[in-house]
Amino acid sequence: MIMHLGIANVGPAPGMELDFGSRLNLLTGDNGLGKSFLLDILWWAMTRTWPAEVNPRLTAGKTALPTDKKQPAIIKARFSAASKPIDSKSDFKPREQTWSIKAGRPANPGLIFYAMADGSFAVWDPARNYWKSKREEGKARPPAYVFSPEEVWNGLENSDGTWLCNGLIRDWAGWQKERGQAFASLEAVLAVLSPSGEEKLVPGKLTRISLDDVRDMPTLRMPYGQEVPVLHASSGMRRIISLAYFLVWCWEEHLKARELTGEDPECRAVFLIDEAEAHLHPKWQRTVIPALMQVMETLRPGREMQLIVATHSPLIMASVETLFDAAKDAWFDLDLSDGNVLLTQRPFLRQGNVSNWLTSEAFDLPSGYSQEAEKVLEEATQALSNESFGPEDAQKLDQQLRGVLSDTDPFWIRWRFVAEKKGWLS
C-alpha cells in the first residue's frame, strides 16, 4: 500500500504532500486542478512506469514534466511493507527527459489496478511485471500491462506478435464455455457491481453479431428480458463490465503466475479509479464505490485493499457517508485560491441530503439551483428586506420565480408569507 506521496516542481502546484488512508481515499476538485495528474503520479510512484510510455496508443498518462525547467523536480513516496516502511525518491533528469530509477525491482505495494477516465486500463502485477536486478538472469518481464479502450475489448498484443491478453470478448466467451472458476468470479463481481437487486448484471447466452465477425459475443440479460451483446450495451454498462472483467482477469492471471513460481498469491491490492462516476446513472453512482470495496473480498476473502478515487460526483461522496472511517480513510480537496492550486486534507463530515454536497467544500457551488434560478432567488431574497420594494416590482419578480422554481420549492413559503403581509400580491 502507499502511505505517502510528495511532489515538488511538478504539476499545477509548487508542491503537494499527501498522507493516504489505508483503505479509502477520495480526491475532489475542479477540472484542471490535478486529480488525474495525481493518479498518474501515484501509478508512477508504485510501478516506475508512465501509462503512455508503456502503450503509446494512450492519449493520457504521459510523462510528467517539471513546472520550472530550471529547478529540480522530485517525486517521493513511502510504502507499507511487512517489516518496515519503504521510501523511494525520483528526480527528473533534464538531459535525458526522464525520471531517475533506482537499480533493481521497484518496491512492491501489491497488485496495482488503474482505471482511467477514457476507458483505458493499466495493471501492474508483482508476479509478472518487474525489472531484473544486476544479479538476476533470464528474460525481463513487461514493465506493466496497459490497455487502450479498444484493446480492453479486443486484446493486447506484444511487440513480438504474442498476445499479452485476449481481451474482454474472447476471455469472457472462453470462461463462459469452460464454466470454471474464472466465469464464476466474473458472475460474482458483476452481481456485486450491479446497481440493485432488481437490475443485476447477469451474463446471457453467447451469440454472433455479424456474418463477418466469427467471435462468440458475450451478452447481458437485461431487466426487460432481452439479451444484449456487450458491444451494444450502454456506455455505463460497458464501463462497469470492463471494470469487472479486468478485476477478474488481473486476479486469475496473478494466480496462474504464482502457481508457476510456487509462491503464495499477493494479499494486497491498490485501485486507482479516475472519475468513478463516468457514464453512470445516478443510481449506479450511489453504489459503485461501496461495491468496489466489496469486490476484492468476493475474489479473495481477507485481502487488504486500498482505493484511491477521483470524482466530480456529489452522489459518490454521499454514497460513502456510512462507510467513511477517519482511522482508515481520507479526503483530499483541490481548490484554486488567488491563482494558486491548494491541496487540503479535509475532515469528512456527513452532509445528509446529496444536494448539500454541491454546496460543500468538495464542489463549492452557491446552491443546487440552475444559474438562472440562483440569480432570481438572490433578487427575491434582497427584495424581502427592501422597504422600498413595491407591488409592481413584486409581481414581476413573482412571475420570474414561477419561471425558474418548482411548485413545491420551499422558498415559496417564505416569499408568499412576506409578499402577502406587505400586500404585494393581493
N, C-alpha and C positions, 0 to 999 in steps of 0.2 A: 504494500500500500504506500501511497505517497503521503508524507506528513507535512512537508513544507515546500513552497516554491518561492524563489526570489529572483527578480529580473531587474536589470539596470540598463538604461540607454537602449531599450528595445521596446517597441510598441507605442501606444498613444500617451503613456505617462512616463515621466523620468525614471520612476522605479515603482515596483509593487512587491509586497510581501504577503503571502497567504499561508495561514496555518489551517490545514484541512481537518475536517471531522473524519473519523474513521469509517463512517457509514454513508451518510447522505450530505452532498454539498450542492448548493444552489447558486447560480450566477445570474444576476439580473442587471439591466441597464439598457439605455437607448441604443439604437443601431449605430455602429461605427465607434463604439467606445472600447471594444476589445474583448468581448465574450468569446467569440470564435477564435480569436488570436490566442487567448489564454489556453483554450483547449488544445490548439496546435502546439503551444509551448509545453504543455503537460505531456502530450504524446512524445515530443522530442525528449523531454527530461527522462521519461521512463523507457524509451526504446532506442534513443540515439538515431532516429530517422525522421525525416520530414515526409509526410504522405506523398506529396507531388514529386519528391526526389525518387521514391521507390516506383511510383507509377506516374509518368509524365502526362497521362491522359486526364488527370485531375486538373480542375480549374482552381481549386482551393488547396490549402495545405502546403503553400510554398515556403521556402526557407525564410525565416525571419531575419531581418537586416537591422543594423544599428540605426537609431534615430539620428544621432550626430556622428557622422562618419569619422570625425577626428578624435572621438572619445572612446574609451574602452566600453564594450558591451558584454554583459555577463548573464548567464543563466545558471542558477544553483538550485539544488533540490536535496531533500532528505527523505529517505525511505525507511519504513519499518522493516526489521529483519528478526530472525529467530533469536539471535544473541544480542545484537546492539544495532542502533540506527546506522544507516549507511549514508554518507554525504557524497554529493557529486557536484562538480563545477565545470562549466564550459565557457570559454572565451571566444569571441569572434576574431578570426584571423583575416584581416583586410586583404592581404595579397592573394590568399587562396580563396577568399569569399566563402569560407566555410567556418563551422564551429569546431573547436578543438574537441577531440575524443580521447579519453584515456585508453591506453592499450588493453586488450583483453575484453572479456564479456562485460556488458553493462550490468548494473545492479538488477536484481530480479524482484520486481514488485508484484509478480503474479501474472496471470493472463490479462492482457490489455485489449479492450474492445472499444473502438471509436466509431460511432455513428455520426456522420457529418450531415449537415442540413440539406445538401443537394441529393442525398441518396447514396453517396459514396460510403464505403466501409473500410476499416483497417483493423487488422488483428495482429497482435504480437504474442507469440507463444514461447515461453522459455524452453519448452521441449523441442521446438522446431526452428526457432529463429534466434541466432546468436552469432557473434564473431568468434573466430579462433583466437586464442592467446598465442603468444610467441612459441610456447612449448607444445601446442596441440598440433596434431597432424590430421589429415583427412580433408574431406570436402567441406567448405564453408556453407552454412545454411543460408537461405534467403534472409535478408535483414528484417522483413515483415511481409505480410500479405495485405496488399492494398488494392481495393476494387473500385473501379468507376461504376456509375449507376448501371451501365449496360452490362458490365462484367458480373455484377451481382446476379443477374438473371441467366446469363449465357455462359459463364465460366471465366476463369482467369488462366491465361496461357503464359508459360515461362518463355524466356528469351530463346531457349533451345528447342522450343516446339512442344515440350511436355506440358501437361496440364497440372497446375497447382490446385485448382478447384473446378469441379464440374459445373458449378452454378446452381441456382435455386431450382430451375426447371428440371434438369436431369437428376440432381440429387433427390429432390422430393419424389419424383416418379420412381427412382430406383429404391428409395427407402419404402415407399408405399407397396411396391411389388414384393419386397422381402418381408415386410411386416415384422421387422426386428425391433431392437431397442431404439434405433435412431428415429424410426417413424413414431414409436410410442412416445418418445421425448418430444418430437415435434407436435404431436397432438396435445400433449400436456401443456407445452409452452403456449400454443395457440389458445388453449382454453383459459390459461391464466391471463393472457394479454387481451382477451375479449372484453368489450365494454360492459357487458352484463350477462346474466344467466339466460336472458331471453334472446340475446344476439351473439351466441357463441360462434367463434371461428372454427368451423368443422370442415376437414377435407372431404371433398366429394370423390366421385369416380374419375379416373384418368380418361382423357379424351384427346381428340385431334381437332385442331382449329383451322387447318388448311390442307388442301391437296398437295401443297408444295412444302409443307413442314411435317416431317415424319416423326417429330418428337412426341412422346406421350406427355400431354399437358396436364398438370395438376389443376384441380378445380376447388372452389369453395362452395359449400352448401349454404345458400342464402336463406334468411328468415322467411322469405316469400316462396320458398320451395324449389327454386331453380338452382342448378349447379353452374357456376360461372367460372370460366377459365381464369387463372390467376393473372394473366396478362390483360384481361378485360376488367379486372376488379378496379374499384375506385382508388384514387391516389392515397387516401388514408389507409385503406386495407392493404395496399401494396407496401406502404411504409411499415405497418405492423407485421405482415407476414415475412418481409425481408429481415426485420429485427429478429423474429422468431427463428427463421432459417439460420441466420448467422450465429446466433447463440448456440443452437444445436450443432451446427457444423463445426464451430470452433471447439466445442467440448468433445464431440465424437473424434475429431482428428487429434486432439490432445491425448485422449485415452489410448488411441492406437499408437501414437508416438511413445508414450510412457510404457506401453506394453513391449514395444520393440527394444527400448533401452533398459527394461527391467526396473524402472523407477516408479515411485508412488505418484498418483495424479496430484496436480497442483491444488492447493487448498485455498488460494486467494485469487481474486479477480477484481479488476478495476474497469468500470464502464465510464466512458466519456460520451455524453449524448448532447449534440448541438440541436437546439430548437426541438425539444422533445414533442412539442405540440404540432410540428409541421404536418399539414394536410389533415389533421384530426378534427372531427366534430367535437363540440364542447363536451358531450358525454364521454368521449374517449379521453379527452384531456384530463377529465376528473379521475380517471382510473390508471393511466399509463405509468405514472411513477410508482404508486403503491404496487402495481403489478410487476414492474421490473424488479422491485425489491423482493418479490416472492419467487422470481423466476429461477434464480440460482439454487434456492432451496428445493425447487422442483427437480432440477437436474442433479444436484448433489447435496443432500442434507448436511448441515453443519459447516458449510463452506463460508469463508469470510468474503464479503463483497463491499466494495466502495463505489459509490455512484456520484459522478460529478456532472451536473446538468445545467446547461444554459437555456434560459427560457424568456419569452416575452408574454407568457400567458398568466393572467390572474387566476385562472382555473387550476393551473398546475400548482401555483402557490397555495391555493385554498385546499387542494387535494391532500397536502401533506400535513395539514394543521394537527390532525390527531396522531400523526406518526413522528413528528419532529421531536428529537431529544437533544437538548443542548449539550449533553455529555458526549454525544456521538456525531452530531450533525452541525452544519454551519451554513450561513447565508452571507454571500458577498455581493455587494451592490456597487455598480459603476455609475458615477454621476459626472456631469460637466459643470464646473464651478469656475466662473471668471476665466473661461477659456482653458482651464486645466482639467484633465481627467483625474478623478479621485476614486480610489478603491476603498470601500468601507465594509468591515465585517459587522453586520447589524444584528441586534438581538431579534430573534424570531418571535413576533407577537401575533397571536391569533386575531384575525380581522372579522371572523364571523361570516357575514354575507360577502360573497365574492366581489360585489361591486366596491366594497371597502378597500380591496386590494388595489383597485385602479387609482385611488387617491392616496395610497400608502407610499412610503419611501421607495418601494420597488418600482413603481411606474410613474409617480409624481404628476398624475393628471389632476386638474382642479375639480373635476366631477366625472360622473359616468354618463353625462348627457352628451348630445351632439354639440358641436361648436356653436351652432345657431341657437340651440336651446340655452346654452350657457350664457350667451350674450343677453337674451331676452330675460332670463331669470335674474341676472345681475341688475338689469334695468328695473325689473319689478321689485326686487329687494330694496333698492335705493328709493324707489317711489313710495314704499310703505312708510318710510320715516321722513318723507319730504312733505312739509306742511303746505308748501305752495303748489303741490300737485293737484290738478283739478279733475272734474268728472270727464271732460272731453278727452284729456290725455289718458285717463284711466281706461276708458272704453277702447281706445286704440290699442293700448297695451294688453287689455284683456283679449282682444282679437289675435294679437301676436302670440300670446300664451297658448291660445287654442290651436294655433298652427304648429306648435312645437312640443306640447305636453300631451300625455295620455289623459283620458278622462279620470283615471284613478290616481293620478300623481299626487303625492302628499302635499305638494306646495299649494294646491287649490284650497285646502282648508284654511291655511294662513291668509292667502290672498282674498278669498271671499269674506272671511271674518272682518278683516280690516277695511276692505272696499265697501262692504255694506254698512259698517259702522260709520264710515266717513261720507256715506251717501253717494259714492262714485257710480255704483251700478244699479241704482234704484229705477 
